[in-house]
Amino acid sequence: MTIVKAEKEAALELALSGRLDTTTAPDLEKTLKESLDGVRELTLDFQSLDYISSAGLRVLLAAQKQMNKQGSMKIVHVGETIMEIFEVTGFMDILTLE
């Protein structure tokens, strides 16, 4: 998985590509921990993300909880496969998807 980071004032966008799974979830978790201080708007771009596992969902849930305290989080460009995972797991009700 690759993460492309774009920051502008209190907004952060992370574009993910590849697979967000047990092997790569710690990379996203580390990037978020290092980057979220002072961020009020977090956008995750899933346009090039092919797969997400339960480890990836756990990182998203932790990021959502943190952003609920300090601002907002949204996920954009979610593909059909990942959207199905969000529907089955109930994450559709937790996350803001655009």
C-alpha positions, 0 to 999 in steps of 0.5 A: 500500500502507498499513502500520498499525503496532502496537507493544507492548514487544518485539513489533511488528505491521505490517498491510499492505493493497494491493499489495506490489510494486516501487513499495511494497517500499521503503516496507516496507523503510524501516519495518522498518529504522526499527522492528526495533531491540529487537523480539523478535516481528515479526508481519506481517498480510496479511489485506488484502494483495492482491498480492506481487511478487519485490521484496516477497519480497526484503524479507520474506526480509531481515526474516526473516534479521534476525529469526532473529538477534534473535527470531521473525517470523510472517505471519498471515492469508495469502490464497489468492493470496499463499499460492500465490506462497509455495508456488511460490517455496519461501517456505513453507519459509522463513517461519512462516505462521499 
